[in-house]
Amino acid sequence: LTEKNFFGLGRSDPFYTISKSREDGGWVKVWDSEIIRGNLNPTWDAVGIPVQKICNGDYDRPIQVAVYDYESNGSHKLIGSFNTSLKSLQEKRESFRLT
């Protein structure tokens, strides 16, 4: 991950969100991870999130994973994101590049 704090002089405090697509094409956030402080190579603990919450039971429904640098004032900085589906994650177990 890139260093985002103090104009590139600090360390990132990353966390990720998962959002599911809405019928109108927008996104609704369904999950926030824990924040990993001062780490450019984070590893998050596995979590159990109900399928209904992630994709309403539709494994082909688009989901978005976004990684942010936590800021205490709430103006979190986007590090990168990718779109996928639960079906794709289960079948391919692939890596994703943050854009």
C-alpha positions as CSV (number, residue, x, y, z in Angstrom):
1,L,0.0,0.0,0.0
2,T,1.1,3.5,-0.5
3,E,2.0,5.8,2.4
4,K,-0.9,8.3,2.8
5,N,-0.3,10.2,6.0
6,F,1.5,13.5,6.4
7,F,2.0,14.1,2.7
8,G,3.7,10.7,2.2
9,L,5.9,11.0,5.3
10,G,3.9,8.8,7.5
11,R,2.4,5.3,7.5
12,S,-0.9,4.1,6.3
13,D,-3.6,3.0,8.7
14,P,-5.6,0.8,6.3
15,F,-9.1,-0.6,6.5
16,Y,-11.4,-1.9,3.9
17,T,-15.1,-1.7,3.1
18,I,-17.4,-4.0,1.1
19,S,-20.3,-2.6,-0.8
20,K,-23.0,-4.3,-2.8
21,S,-24.6,-2.9,-5.9
22,R,-28.1,-1.5,-5.8
23,E,-30.7,-2.0,-8.4
24,D,-30.2,1.6,-9.6
25,G,-26.5,1.0,-10.2
26,G,-25.3,2.7,-7.0
27,W,-23.5,1.1,-4.1
28,V,-24.4,0.5,-0.5
29,K,-21.8,-0.3,2.1
30,V,-22.3,-3.5,4.0
31,W,-19.0,-4.0,5.9
32,D,-16.1,-2.1,7.5
33,S,-13.0,-4.0,8.5
34,E,-10.9,-3.3,11.5
35,I,-8.1,-0.6,11.1
36,I,-4.6,-1.9,11.0
37,R,-2.4,0.9,12.3
38,G,0.9,1.9,10.7
39,N,1.1,-0.9,8.2
40,L,1.9,-0.8,4.5
41,N,1.4,-4.6,4.1
42,P,-1.7,-5.4,6.1
43,T,-3.2,-8.8,6.7
44,W,-6.7,-8.8,8.0
45,D,-8.3,-11.6,10.0
46,A,-10.9,-13.7,8.2
47,V,-14.4,-12.7,8.9
48,G,-17.8,-14.4,8.4
49,I,-20.3,-12.1,6.7
50,P,-23.7,-13.6,5.7
51,V,-24.2,-14.0,2.0
52,Q,-27.6,-12.3,2.2
53,K,-25.8,-9.2,3.6
54,I,-23.1,-9.2,0.9
55,C,-25.2,-9.9,-2.2
56,N,-28.8,-10.6,-1.3
57,G,-28.1,-14.3,-2.1
58,D,-27.2,-13.4,-5.7
59,Y,-23.7,-14.7,-6.2
60,D,-23.4,-12.8,-9.5
61,R,-24.3,-9.5,-8.0
62,P,-21.4,-7.0,-8.2
63,I,-19.6,-6.1,-5.0
64,Q,-16.9,-3.5,-4.5
65,V,-14.0,-3.8,-2.1
66,A,-12.3,-0.4,-1.3
67,V,-9.2,0.1,0.9
68,Y,-8.8,3.4,2.7
69,D,-6.2,5.1,4.9
70,Y,-8.0,5.9,8.2
71,E,-8.1,9.5,9.3
72,S,-9.3,10.4,12.7
73,N,-11.3,13.4,11.4
74,G,-13.3,11.1,9.1
75,S,-11.9,12.2,5.8
76,H,-10.5,8.8,5.0
77,K,-8.3,8.6,1.9
78,L,-9.0,6.0,-0.8
79,I,-6.0,3.9,-1.5
80,G,-7.7,1.8,-4.2
81,S,-10.6,-0.4,-5.0
82,F,-11.8,-3.3,-7.2
83,N,-15.2,-4.7,-8.3
84,T,-15.9,-8.4,-8.4
85,S,-18.7,-10.9,-7.4
86,L,-19.0,-13.5,-4.7
87,K,-19.1,-16.1,-7.4
88,S,-15.8,-14.9,-8.9
89,L,-14.2,-14.8,-5.5
90,Q,-15.2,-18.4,-4.7
91,E,-14.3,-19.8,-8.1
92,K,-11.1,-18.1,-8.9
93,R,-9.6,-17.2,-5.5
94,E,-7.6,-14.6,-7.5
95,S,-5.6,-11.6,-6.5
96,F,-6.9,-8.1,-7.4
97,R,-5.1,-5.0,-8.2
98,L,-6.3,-1.9,-6.4
99,T,-7.0,1.0,-8.8
